[in-house]
Amino acid sequence: MASLEEAVVKGLAADRGLFMPQEIKPLPLAFFDHIGGMDFPEIAYHVADAFFGEDIPAEMLKQIVYDTLNFDVPLVKVRENIYSLELFHGPTLAFKDVGGRFMARLLSHFIRKEGKRQVNVLVATSGDTGSAVANGFLGVEGIHVYVLYPKGKVSDIQEKQFTTLGQNITALEVDGTFDDCQALVKSAFMDAELNARLELTSANSINVARFLPQAFYYFYAYAQLRSLTGDAGVSPVVCVPSGNFGNITAGLFGKRMGLPVKRFVAANNRNDIFYQYLKTGDYQPRPSVATIANAMDVGDPSNFARVLDLYGGSHAAIAAEVSGATYDDAQIGATIREVWQHDHYLLDPHGACGFRALAESLRPGETGIFLETAHPAKFKDTVEGILGEPVEIPAKLQAFMAGEKKSEPMTKQFSDFKAYLLTAAN
Ligand SMILES: *Cc1c(COP(=O)(O)O)cnc(C)c1O
């Protein structure tokens, strides 16, 4: 059995499997009685305590949670019975800020405690992970972050968010796909020589410190829904636009801890490996295809193993609690248009998958929440092309746009990546 510290610092287990919490502790009923009167960090601290409380002193954990959550995650009514959980008010305007910031603070706590040599964080990104992790770790002493991203396959705005930072952040522009980037990172963790010479860890959602904190906002969403509906017995359907399945897995953990959720919906774009799995019982990874919801362009979701584990490997048990949906780019575009015209709510392409999957899955009498995972301005060109109207860019994003891109070119050959790391990270 591994300690939390080992799970966070190493990222992957020695057998290359994913770390899972040994047990999932239900939260006391009293917590749910009082949740309506608590603010976001307070709720999050209770959840964090259940996950991490035995491994970190309470005051330290509290500080990590409060430092992480210095922005709001409001629940907004979009249409009768449909609510959007806006996860895009953090520094990089996407939900991964929560996990990125929490992990940076937790890792930094462990490094200081142990007096470790420099830790090198490797992160593969299809767009949003890189920016959230890079911004979360920016300036954190003792840690260097290498962001691997597929050349030409992330939006300008996404690219600027991790290539303009400098300091302890290096962007590697890989001549390949996201899956190639992910494969390079996985190979690095499996390479004996690299691991002997360097301290390496992963900041992809395989790292527990990044994916578990994502459970925080499911609880906060529930608290807000109770206030907004005035219904203390509400049990929402929760819909999550999914790629690597870290976000929804955190929600499934939340449910195990007692959070009232009627069921989950996993929304896919055309990369619908999970949707097909639900239909057939067969998990068939395949190369990802590019879509306008590019943060969900994942051909082999790394957290699928955790979903399986959570349900004892039973397809029937998974399908009883999670349904799926899949949309192509034209359907995503049509949804953005329809919701803008009908509700005057601006969706981003990922949230559009979430909204539509929820709307199509809700039965009479049900209330639903979809996770709006990114600000629409992060996909400005796409959204403007769909609506034919300008999309306003928030000041936070404009500041990134003004920065100068700096990246290192990289091939998709592991030998090149390895040679680079041995020189650069030493
Ligand atoms: C990362 C991301 C997703 C997918 O989340 P997973 O945890 O990988 O399933 C969805 N939408 C946006 C905007 C993202 O950045």
The ligand as an ORCA input file, in Angstrom:
! r2SCAN-3c Opt
* xyz 0 1
  C      -9.965     18.414    -19.906
  C     -11.247     18.925    -20.404
  C     -12.358     18.093    -20.555
  C     -12.284     16.600    -20.276
  O     -12.059     16.326    -18.927
  P     -11.523     14.869    -18.480
  O     -11.287     14.967    -17.035
  O     -10.268     14.632    -19.250
  O     -12.589     13.912    -18.842
  C     -13.551     18.660    -20.955
  N     -13.642     19.969    -21.235
  C     -12.599     20.809    -21.121
  C     -12.767     22.234    -21.466
  C     -11.369     20.323    -20.697
  O     -10.337     21.145    -20.598
*
